[in-house]
Amino acid sequence: MQTEEFADYYELMQISPNADSDTIHRVYRMLAARFHPDNKDSGDAETFRQITDAYKTLGDSTIRAAYDVKHKAARRLNWKIFDQPSAAQGIGAERRKRHGVLEILYRKRTAQPDQPSVGLKEMEELLGVPREHLDFTIWYLKEGGYILRGDSGRVTITLRGVDLTEELSEQPGAQKSERKALVAPEARVA
């Protein structure tokens, strides 16, 4: 049995799940003009179809409300990197947590550059990791200069964190490069 992948319309349209209907309409018009098949420079029929589907869903308040329930559940499943709380311990698990935190913060920064921080409660829910298991991860990423933690406890990715996240996602065999990049600089052998 094959399951269809959930389409994240908010990410596709590069808008916040909190966007109002005027913003959704304005962004749709801009993207539709860019990707319309008649546009010789940047036309793309498949992308245009996807954006139109997203607009039909997000532009109707009733359909959007039902979609938002599915979206919230899909986000949790997408980021949940551990099936059991006990699996969130150990060196390999720590590396996966670091990469998961960086990925969440990277996506948040690109989707909402004016509000790029994420609270620890949201991080805990998205990753499926208890808060106490994130303390070391957050400390490590902060000390390494990959994230900043504000007075409110919310965290934001730094330029160095963005570079590392992009480096990890571009390399084949991300698990192997992740191990190398996310170990303490003092522990690396030249």
mmCIF file of the C-alpha atoms, coordinates in Angstrom:
data_MODEL
# 
_entry.id   MODEL 
# 
loop_
_atom_site.group_PDB 
_atom_site.id 
_atom_site.type_symbol 
_atom_site.label_atom_id 
_atom_site.label_alt_id 
_atom_site.label_comp_id 
_atom_site.label_asym_id 
_atom_site.label_entity_id 
_atom_site.label_seq_id 
_atom_site.pdbx_PDB_ins_code 
_atom_site.Cartn_x 
_atom_site.Cartn_y 
_atom_site.Cartn_z 
_atom_site.occupancy 
_atom_site.B_iso_or_equiv 
_atom_site.pdbx_formal_charge 
_atom_site.auth_seq_id 
_atom_site.auth_comp_id 
_atom_site.auth_asym_id 
_atom_site.auth_atom_id 
_atom_site.pdbx_PDB_model_num 
ATOM 1   C CA . MET A 1 1   ? 0.000   0.000  0.000   1.00 0.00 ? 1   MET A CA 1 
ATOM 2   C CA . GLN A 1 2   ? 1.516   3.297  -1.093  1.00 0.00 ? 2   GLN A CA 1 
ATOM 3   C CA . THR A 1 3   ? 0.613   6.508  0.688   1.00 0.00 ? 3   THR A CA 1 
ATOM 4   C CA . GLU A 1 4   ? 0.543   9.838  -1.071  1.00 0.00 ? 4   GLU A CA 1 
ATOM 5   C CA . GLU A 1 5   ? 2.919   12.441 0.295   1.00 0.00 ? 5   GLU A CA 1 
ATOM 6   C CA . PHE A 1 6   ? 1.254   15.368 2.046   1.00 0.00 ? 6   PHE A CA 1 
ATOM 7   C CA . ALA A 1 7   ? 1.571   18.638 0.108   1.00 0.00 ? 7   ALA A CA 1 
ATOM 8   C CA . ASP A 1 8   ? 2.649   21.536 2.331   1.00 0.00 ? 8   ASP A CA 1 
ATOM 9   C CA . TYR A 1 9   ? 0.854   24.407 0.631   1.00 0.00 ? 9   TYR A CA 1 
ATOM 10  C CA . TYR A 1 10  ? 2.242   26.962 3.056   1.00 0.00 ? 10  TYR A CA 1 
ATOM 11  C CA . GLU A 1 11  ? 5.798   25.993 2.197   1.00 0.00 ? 11  GLU A CA 1 
ATOM 12  C CA . LEU A 1 12  ? 4.974   25.803 -1.514  1.00 0.00 ? 12  LEU A CA 1 
ATOM 13  C CA . MET A 1 13  ? 3.613   29.357 -1.464  1.00 0.00 ? 13  MET A CA 1 
ATOM 14  C CA . GLN A 1 14  ? 6.344   30.457 0.981   1.00 0.00 ? 14  GLN A CA 1 
ATOM 15  C CA . ILE A 1 15  ? 3.877   31.928 3.454   1.00 0.00 ? 15  ILE A CA 1 
ATOM 16  C CA . SER A 1 16  ? 3.192   31.511 7.145   1.00 0.00 ? 16  SER A CA 1 
ATOM 17  C CA . PRO A 1 17  ? 0.329   29.299 8.340   1.00 0.00 ? 17  PRO A CA 1 
ATOM 18  C CA . ASN A 1 18  ? -0.853  32.518 10.042  1.00 0.00 ? 18  ASN A CA 1 
ATOM 19  C CA . ALA A 1 19  ? -1.124  34.441 6.740   1.00 0.00 ? 19  ALA A CA 1 
ATOM 20  C CA . ASP A 1 20  ? -4.395  36.297 6.195   1.00 0.00 ? 20  ASP A CA 1 
ATOM 21  C CA . SER A 1 21  ? -6.532  35.899 3.063   1.00 0.00 ? 21  SER A CA 1 
ATOM 22  C CA . ASP A 1 22  ? -5.214  39.117 1.477   1.00 0.00 ? 22  ASP A CA 1 
ATOM 23  C CA . THR A 1 23  ? -1.628  37.887 1.790   1.00 0.00 ? 23  THR A CA 1 
ATOM 24  C CA . ILE A 1 24  ? -2.534  34.493 0.336   1.00 0.00 ? 24  ILE A CA 1 
ATOM 25  C CA . HIS A 1 25  ? -4.255  36.169 -2.623  1.00 0.00 ? 25  HIS A CA 1 
ATOM 26  C CA . ARG A 1 26  ? -1.368  38.587 -3.225  1.00 0.00 ? 26  ARG A CA 1 
ATOM 27  C CA . VAL A 1 27  ? 1.283   35.836 -3.081  1.00 0.00 ? 27  VAL A CA 1 
ATOM 28  C CA . TYR A 1 28  ? -0.783  33.603 -5.346  1.00 0.00 ? 28  TYR A CA 1 
ATOM 29  C CA . ARG A 1 29  ? -1.085  36.326 -7.993  1.00 0.00 ? 29  ARG A CA 1 
ATOM 30  C CA . MET A 1 30  ? 2.668   36.933 -7.914  1.00 0.00 ? 30  MET A CA 1 
ATOM 31  C CA . LEU A 1 31  ? 3.557   33.222 -8.131  1.00 0.00 ? 31  LEU A CA 1 
ATOM 32  C CA . ALA A 1 32  ? 0.891   32.510 -10.748 1.00 0.00 ? 32  ALA A CA 1 
ATOM 33  C CA . ALA A 1 33  ? 2.301   35.244 -12.971 1.00 0.00 ? 33  ALA A CA 1 
ATOM 34  C CA . ARG A 1 34  ? 5.821   33.873 -12.536 1.00 0.00 ? 34  ARG A CA 1 
ATOM 35  C CA . PHE A 1 35  ? 4.984   30.223 -13.226 1.00 0.00 ? 35  PHE A CA 1 
ATOM 36  C CA . HIS A 1 36  ? 2.121   30.551 -15.723 1.00 0.00 ? 36  HIS A CA 1 
ATOM 37  C CA . PRO A 1 37  ? 2.883   28.357 -18.767 1.00 0.00 ? 37  PRO A CA 1 
ATOM 38  C CA . ASP A 1 38  ? 2.540   31.416 -21.041 1.00 0.00 ? 38  ASP A CA 1 
ATOM 39  C CA . ASN A 1 39  ? 5.495   33.106 -19.287 1.00 0.00 ? 39  ASN A CA 1 
ATOM 40  C CA . LYS A 1 40  ? 8.406   32.398 -21.633 1.00 0.00 ? 40  LYS A CA 1 
ATOM 41  C CA . ASP A 1 41  ? 11.098  33.185 -19.036 1.00 0.00 ? 41  ASP A CA 1 
ATOM 42  C CA . SER A 1 42  ? 9.943   31.294 -15.958 1.00 0.00 ? 42  SER A CA 1 
ATOM 43  C CA . GLY A 1 43  ? 6.785   29.389 -16.927 1.00 0.00 ? 43  GLY A CA 1 
ATOM 44  C CA . ASP A 1 44  ? 6.346   25.912 -15.453 1.00 0.00 ? 44  ASP A CA 1 
ATOM 45  C CA . ALA A 1 45  ? 3.001   24.156 -15.924 1.00 0.00 ? 45  ALA A CA 1 
ATOM 46  C CA . GLU A 1 46  ? 3.478   21.684 -13.049 1.00 0.00 ? 46  GLU A CA 1 
ATOM 47  C CA . THR A 1 47  ? 4.465   24.368 -10.530 1.00 0.00 ? 47  THR A CA 1 
ATOM 48  C CA . PHE A 1 48  ? 1.601   26.548 -11.742 1.00 0.00 ? 48  PHE A CA 1 
ATOM 49  C CA . ARG A 1 49  ? -0.835  23.650 -11.161 1.00 0.00 ? 49  ARG A CA 1 
ATOM 50  C CA . GLN A 1 50  ? 0.540   23.054 -7.653  1.00 0.00 ? 50  GLN A CA 1 
ATOM 51  C CA . ILE A 1 51  ? 0.297   26.741 -6.747  1.00 0.00 ? 51  ILE A CA 1 
ATOM 52  C CA . THR A 1 52  ? -3.264  26.894 -8.070  1.00 0.00 ? 52  THR A CA 1 
ATOM 53  C CA . ASP A 1 53  ? -4.200  23.825 -5.985  1.00 0.00 ? 53  ASP A CA 1 
ATOM 54  C CA . ALA A 1 54  ? -2.638  25.493 -2.942  1.00 0.00 ? 54  ALA A CA 1 
ATOM 55  C CA . TYR A 1 55  ? -4.583  28.693 -3.562  1.00 0.00 ? 55  TYR A CA 1 
ATOM 56  C CA . LYS A 1 56  ? -7.883  26.832 -3.980  1.00 0.00 ? 56  LYS A CA 1 
ATOM 57  C CA . THR A 1 57  ? -7.309  25.193 -0.605  1.00 0.00 ? 57  THR A CA 1 
ATOM 58  C CA . LEU A 1 58  ? -5.888  28.124 1.354   1.00 0.00 ? 58  LEU A CA 1 
ATOM 59  C CA . GLY A 1 59  ? -8.109  30.748 -0.277  1.00 0.00 ? 59  GLY A CA 1 
ATOM 60  C CA . ASP A 1 60  ? -11.341 29.154 0.987   1.00 0.00 ? 60  ASP A CA 1 
ATOM 61  C CA . SER A 1 61  ? -11.686 29.498 4.769   1.00 0.00 ? 61  SER A CA 1 
ATOM 62  C CA . THR A 1 62  ? -13.706 26.293 5.214   1.00 0.00 ? 62  THR A CA 1 
ATOM 63  C CA . ILE A 1 63  ? -11.365 24.134 3.153   1.00 0.00 ? 63  ILE A CA 1 
ATOM 64  C CA . ARG A 1 64  ? -8.379  25.807 4.777   1.00 0.00 ? 64  ARG A CA 1 
ATOM 65  C CA . ALA A 1 65  ? -9.602  24.965 8.285   1.00 0.00 ? 65  ALA A CA 1 
ATOM 66  C CA . ALA A 1 66  ? -9.796  21.260 7.386   1.00 0.00 ? 66  ALA A CA 1 
ATOM 67  C CA . TYR A 1 67  ? -6.410  21.457 5.669   1.00 0.00 ? 67  TYR A CA 1 
ATOM 68  C CA . ASP A 1 68  ? -4.842  23.115 8.733   1.00 0.00 ? 68  ASP A CA 1 
ATOM 69  C CA . VAL A 1 69  ? -5.755  20.109 10.881  1.00 0.00 ? 69  VAL A CA 1 
ATOM 70  C CA . LYS A 1 70  ? -3.992  17.785 8.415   1.00 0.00 ? 70  LYS A CA 1 
ATOM 71  C CA . HIS A 1 71  ? -1.089  20.228 8.064   1.00 0.00 ? 71  HIS A CA 1 
ATOM 72  C CA . LYS A 1 72  ? -0.439  20.297 11.797  1.00 0.00 ? 72  LYS A CA 1 
ATOM 73  C CA . ALA A 1 73  ? -0.448  16.484 11.998  1.00 0.00 ? 73  ALA A CA 1 
ATOM 74  C CA . ALA A 1 74  ? 1.808   16.165 8.944   1.00 0.00 ? 74  ALA A CA 1 
ATOM 75  C CA . ARG A 1 75  ? 4.314   18.656 10.360  1.00 0.00 ? 75  ARG A CA 1 
ATOM 76  C CA . ARG A 1 76  ? 4.618   16.610 13.521  1.00 0.00 ? 76  ARG A CA 1 
ATOM 77  C CA . LEU A 1 77  ? 5.105   13.376 11.577  1.00 0.00 ? 77  LEU A CA 1 
ATOM 78  C CA . ASN A 1 78  ? 7.581   15.008 9.218   1.00 0.00 ? 78  ASN A CA 1 
ATOM 79  C CA . TRP A 1 79  ? 9.882   16.185 11.997  1.00 0.00 ? 79  TRP A CA 1 
ATOM 80  C CA . LYS A 1 80  ? 9.461   13.355 14.483  1.00 0.00 ? 80  LYS A CA 1 
ATOM 81  C CA . ILE A 1 81  ? 12.896  11.761 14.377  1.00 0.00 ? 81  ILE A CA 1 
ATOM 82  C CA . PHE A 1 82  ? 12.489  9.320  17.266  1.00 0.00 ? 82  PHE A CA 1 
ATOM 83  C CA . ASP A 1 83  ? 9.789   6.692  17.733  1.00 0.00 ? 83  ASP A CA 1 
ATOM 84  C CA . GLN A 1 84  ? 10.356  6.321  21.479  1.00 0.00 ? 84  GLN A CA 1 
ATOM 85  C CA . PRO A 1 85  ? 11.737  8.727  24.075  1.00 0.00 ? 85  PRO A CA 1 
ATOM 86  C CA . SER A 1 86  ? 14.408  6.179  25.037  1.00 0.00 ? 86  SER A CA 1 
ATOM 87  C CA . ALA A 1 87  ? 15.724  6.231  21.431  1.00 0.00 ? 87  ALA A CA 1 
ATOM 88  C CA . ALA A 1 88  ? 16.600  9.921  21.890  1.00 0.00 ? 88  ALA A CA 1 
ATOM 89  C CA . GLN A 1 89  ? 19.760  9.102  23.817  1.00 0.00 ? 89  GLN A CA 1 
ATOM 90  C CA . GLY A 1 90  ? 23.291  8.298  22.700  1.00 0.00 ? 90  GLY A CA 1 
ATOM 91  C CA . ILE A 1 91  ? 25.807  9.840  20.327  1.00 0.00 ? 91  ILE A CA 1 
ATOM 92  C CA . GLY A 1 92  ? 23.943  8.974  17.103  1.00 0.00 ? 92  GLY A CA 1 
ATOM 93  C CA . ALA A 1 93  ? 20.678  10.286 18.511  1.00 0.00 ? 93  ALA A CA 1 
ATOM 94  C CA . GLU A 1 94  ? 22.390  13.500 19.600  1.00 0.00 ? 94  GLU A CA 1 
ATOM 95  C CA . ARG A 1 95  ? 23.654  14.090 16.070  1.00 0.00 ? 95  ARG A CA 1 
ATOM 96  C CA . ARG A 1 96  ? 20.177  13.490 14.632  1.00 0.00 ? 96  ARG A CA 1 
ATOM 97  C CA . LYS A 1 97  ? 18.715  15.953 17.154  1.00 0.00 ? 97  LYS A CA 1 
ATOM 98  C CA . ARG A 1 98  ? 21.259  18.609 16.160  1.00 0.00 ? 98  ARG A CA 1 
ATOM 99  C CA . HIS A 1 99  ? 20.508  18.167 12.498  1.00 0.00 ? 99  HIS A CA 1 
ATOM 100 C CA . GLY A 1 100 ? 16.741  18.169 13.180  1.00 0.00 ? 100 GLY A CA 1 
ATOM 101 C CA . VAL A 1 101 ? 16.965  21.394 15.185  1.00 0.00 ? 101 VAL A CA 1 
ATOM 102 C CA . LEU A 1 102 ? 19.009  23.070 12.448  1.00 0.00 ? 102 LEU A CA 1 
ATOM 103 C CA . GLU A 1 103 ? 16.557  21.926 9.748   1.00 0.00 ? 103 GLU A CA 1 
ATOM 104 C CA . ILE A 1 104 ? 13.574  23.300 11.682  1.00 0.00 ? 104 ILE A CA 1 
ATOM 105 C CA . LEU A 1 105 ? 15.292  26.634 12.278  1.00 0.00 ? 105 LEU A CA 1 
ATOM 106 C CA . TYR A 1 106 ? 16.455  26.835 8.659   1.00 0.00 ? 106 TYR A CA 1 
ATOM 107 C CA . ARG A 1 107 ? 12.931  26.278 7.351   1.00 0.00 ? 107 ARG A CA 1 
ATOM 108 C CA . LYS A 1 108 ? 11.525  28.779 9.829   1.00 0.00 ? 108 LYS A CA 1 
ATOM 109 C CA . ARG A 1 109 ? 14.111  31.399 8.783   1.00 0.00 ? 109 ARG A CA 1 
ATOM 110 C CA . THR A 1 110 ? 13.355  30.949 5.069   1.00 0.00 ? 110 THR A CA 1 
ATOM 111 C CA . ALA A 1 111 ? 9.572   30.801 5.500   1.00 0.00 ? 111 ALA A CA 1 
ATOM 112 C CA . GLN A 1 112 ? 9.258   33.686 7.974   1.00 0.00 ? 112 GLN A CA 1 
ATOM 113 C CA . PRO A 1 113 ? 12.379  35.859 7.871   1.00 0.00 ? 113 PRO A CA 1 
ATOM 114 C CA . ASP A 1 114 ? 10.699  38.526 9.998   1.00 0.00 ? 114 ASP A CA 1 
ATOM 115 C CA . GLN A 1 115 ? 9.879   35.984 12.761  1.00 0.00 ? 115 GLN A CA 1 
ATOM 116 C CA . PRO A 1 116 ? 12.631  33.351 12.514  1.00 0.00 ? 116 PRO A CA 1 
ATOM 117 C CA . SER A 1 117 ? 12.698  32.060 16.096  1.00 0.00 ? 117 SER A CA 1 
ATOM 118 C CA . VAL A 1 118 ? 11.170  28.840 17.395  1.00 0.00 ? 118 VAL A CA 1 
ATOM 119 C CA . GLY A 1 119 ? 10.211  28.078 20.986  1.00 0.00 ? 119 GLY A CA 1 
ATOM 120 C CA . LEU A 1 120 ? 11.476  24.987 22.760  1.00 0.00 ? 120 LEU A CA 1 
ATOM 121 C CA . LYS A 1 121 ? 7.928   23.672 23.251  1.00 0.00 ? 121 LYS A CA 1 
ATOM 122 C CA . GLU A 1 122 ? 7.322   23.741 19.488  1.00 0.00 ? 122 GLU A CA 1 
ATOM 123 C CA . MET A 1 123 ? 10.726  22.162 18.886  1.00 0.00 ? 123 MET A CA 1 
ATOM 124 C CA . GLU A 1 124 ? 9.876   19.409 21.367  1.00 0.00 ? 124 GLU A CA 1 
ATOM 125 C CA . GLU A 1 125 ? 6.570   18.697 19.604  1.00 0.00 ? 125 GLU A CA 1 
ATOM 126 C CA . LEU A 1 126 ? 8.032   18.741 16.097  1.00 0.00 ? 126 LEU A CA 1 
ATOM 127 C CA . LEU A 1 127 ? 10.967  16.474 16.875  1.00 0.00 ? 127 LEU A CA 1 
ATOM 128 C CA . GLY A 1 128 ? 9.107   14.175 19.239  1.00 0.00 ? 128 GLY A CA 1 
ATOM 129 C CA . VAL A 1 129 ? 11.847  14.612 21.821  1.00 0.00 ? 129 VAL A CA 1 
ATOM 130 C CA . PRO A 1 130 ? 11.266  15.549 25.479  1.00 0.00 ? 130 PRO A CA 1 
ATOM 131 C CA . ARG A 1 131 ? 12.519  19.003 26.405  1.00 0.00 ? 131 ARG A CA 1 
ATOM 132 C CA . GLU A 1 132 ? 15.144  17.691 28.806  1.00 0.00 ? 132 GLU A CA 1 
ATOM 133 C CA . HIS A 1 133 ? 16.663  15.748 25.902  1.00 0.00 ? 133 HIS A CA 1 
ATOM 134 C CA . LEU A 1 134 ? 17.037  18.976 23.935  1.00 0.00 ? 134 LEU A CA 1 
ATOM 135 C CA . ASP A 1 135 ? 18.995  20.885 26.592  1.00 0.00 ? 135 ASP A CA 1 
ATOM 136 C CA . PHE A 1 136 ? 22.402  19.506 25.570  1.00 0.00 ? 136 PHE A CA 1 
ATOM 137 C CA . THR A 1 137 ? 21.563  19.864 21.863  1.00 0.00 ? 137 THR A CA 1 
ATOM 138 C CA . ILE A 1 138 ? 20.623  23.537 22.256  1.00 0.00 ? 138 ILE A CA 1 
ATOM 139 C CA . TRP A 1 139 ? 23.679  24.207 24.420  1.00 0.00 ? 139 TRP A CA 1 
ATOM 140 C CA . TYR A 1 140 ? 26.009  22.588 21.862  1.00 0.00 ? 140 TYR A CA 1 
ATOM 141 C CA . LEU A 1 141 ? 24.544  24.431 18.865  1.00 0.00 ? 141 LEU A CA 1 
ATOM 142 C CA . LYS A 1 142 ? 24.626  27.734 20.786  1.00 0.00 ? 142 LYS A CA 1 
ATOM 143 C CA . GLU A 1 143 ? 28.236  27.299 21.897  1.00 0.00 ? 143 GLU A CA 1 
ATOM 144 C CA . GLY A 1 144 ? 29.230  26.302 18.350  1.00 0.00 ? 144 GLY A CA 1 
ATOM 145 C CA . GLY A 1 145 ? 27.726  29.511 16.966  1.00 0.00 ? 145 GLY A CA 1 
ATOM 146 C CA . TYR A 1 146 ? 25.060  27.670 14.942  1.00 0.00 ? 146 TYR A CA 1 
ATOM 147 C CA . ILE A 1 147 ? 22.084  29.150 16.810  1.00 0.00 ? 147 ILE A CA 1 
ATOM 148 C CA . LEU A 1 148 ? 21.232  32.076 19.065  1.00 0.00 ? 148 LEU A CA 1 
ATOM 149 C CA . ARG A 1 149 ? 18.987  31.853 22.092  1.00 0.00 ? 149 ARG A CA 1 
ATOM 150 C CA . GLY A 1 150 ? 17.069  34.970 23.011  1.00 0.00 ? 150 GLY A CA 1 
ATOM 151 C CA . ASP A 1 151 ? 15.980  36.220 26.413  1.00 0.00 ? 151 ASP A CA 1 
ATOM 152 C CA . SER A 1 152 ? 12.558  34.643 25.829  1.00 0.00 ? 152 SER A CA 1 
ATOM 153 C CA . GLY A 1 153 ? 14.165  31.213 25.359  1.00 0.00 ? 153 GLY A CA 1 
ATOM 154 C CA . ARG A 1 154 ? 13.326  31.084 21.651  1.00 0.00 ? 154 ARG A CA 1 
ATOM 155 C CA . VAL A 1 155 ? 16.100  30.008 19.302  1.00 0.00 ? 155 VAL A CA 1 
ATOM 156 C CA . THR A 1 156 ? 17.151  31.274 15.871  1.00 0.00 ? 156 THR A CA 1 
ATOM 157 C CA . ILE A 1 157 ? 19.598  29.892 13.340  1.00 0.00 ? 157 ILE A CA 1 
ATOM 158 C CA . THR A 1 158 ? 22.750  31.921 12.614  1.00 0.00 ? 158 THR A CA 1 
ATOM 159 C CA . LEU A 1 159 ? 24.586  32.436 9.336   1.00 0.00 ? 159 LEU A CA 1 
ATOM 160 C CA . ARG A 1 160 ? 27.013  29.714 10.375  1.00 0.00 ? 160 ARG A CA 1 
ATOM 161 C CA . GLY A 1 161 ? 24.072  27.405 11.110  1.00 0.00 ? 161 GLY A CA 1 
ATOM 162 C CA . VAL A 1 162 ? 22.535  28.130 7.699   1.00 0.00 ? 162 VAL A CA 1 
ATOM 163 C CA . ASP A 1 163 ? 25.824  27.303 5.977   1.00 0.00 ? 163 ASP A CA 1 
ATOM 164 C CA . LEU A 1 164 ? 26.139  24.025 7.880   1.00 0.00 ? 164 LEU A CA 1 
ATOM 165 C CA . THR A 1 165 ? 22.526  23.026 7.188   1.00 0.00 ? 165 THR A CA 1 
ATOM 166 C CA . GLU A 1 166 ? 22.964  23.680 3.459   1.00 0.00 ? 166 GLU A CA 1 
ATOM 167 C CA . GLU A 1 167 ? 26.272  21.821 3.425   1.00 0.00 ? 167 GLU A CA 1 
ATOM 168 C CA . LEU A 1 168 ? 24.703  18.807 5.118   1.00 0.00 ? 168 LEU A CA 1 
ATOM 169 C CA . SER A 1 169 ? 21.715  18.738 2.766   1.00 0.00 ? 169 SER A CA 1 
ATOM 170 C CA . GLU A 1 170 ? 23.826  19.017 -0.406  1.00 0.00 ? 170 GLU A CA 1 
ATOM 171 C CA . GLN A 1 171 ? 26.266  16.230 0.351   1.00 0.00 ? 171 GLN A CA 1 
ATOM 172 C CA . PRO A 1 172 ? 25.461  12.662 -0.646  1.00 0.00 ? 172 PRO A CA 1 
ATOM 173 C CA . GLY A 1 173 ? 25.307  10.366 2.361   1.00 0.00 ? 173 GLY A CA 1 
ATOM 174 C CA . ALA A 1 174 ? 24.137  13.096 4.756   1.00 0.00 ? 174 ALA A CA 1 
ATOM 175 C CA . GLN A 1 175 ? 24.493  10.758 7.723   1.00 0.00 ? 175 GLN A CA 1 
ATOM 176 C CA . LYS A 1 176 ? 28.251  10.457 7.149   1.00 0.00 ? 176 LYS A CA 1 
ATOM 177 C CA . SER A 1 177 ? 28.837  14.181 6.588   1.00 0.00 ? 177 SER A CA 1 
ATOM 178 C CA . GLU A 1 178 ? 26.535  14.966 9.496   1.00 0.00 ? 178 GLU A CA 1 
ATOM 179 C CA . ARG A 1 179 ? 28.771  12.936 11.799  1.00 0.00 ? 179 ARG A CA 1 
ATOM 180 C CA . LYS A 1 180 ? 31.839  14.837 10.628  1.00 0.00 ? 180 LYS A CA 1 
ATOM 181 C CA . ALA A 1 181 ? 30.312  18.320 10.711  1.00 0.00 ? 181 ALA A CA 1 
ATOM 182 C CA . LEU A 1 182 ? 28.504  18.070 14.014  1.00 0.00 ? 182 LEU A CA 1 
ATOM 183 C CA . VAL A 1 183 ? 31.320  16.791 16.184  1.00 0.00 ? 183 VAL A CA 1 
ATOM 184 C CA . ALA A 1 184 ? 33.159  19.285 18.333  1.00 0.00 ? 184 ALA A CA 1 
ATOM 185 C CA . PRO A 1 185 ? 35.928  21.110 16.403  1.00 0.00 ? 185 PRO A CA 1 
ATOM 186 C CA . GLU A 1 186 ? 38.491  19.950 18.957  1.00 0.00 ? 186 GLU A CA 1 
ATOM 187 C CA . ALA A 1 187 ? 37.568  16.324 18.272  1.00 0.00 ? 187 ALA A CA 1 
ATOM 188 C CA . ARG A 1 188 ? 38.122  16.556 14.509  1.00 0.00 ? 188 ARG A CA 1 
ATOM 189 C CA . VAL A 1 189 ? 41.320  15.059 13.140  1.00 0.00 ? 189 VAL A CA 1 
ATOM 190 C CA . ALA A 1 190 ? 42.945  17.082 10.368  1.00 0.00 ? 190 ALA A CA 1 
# 
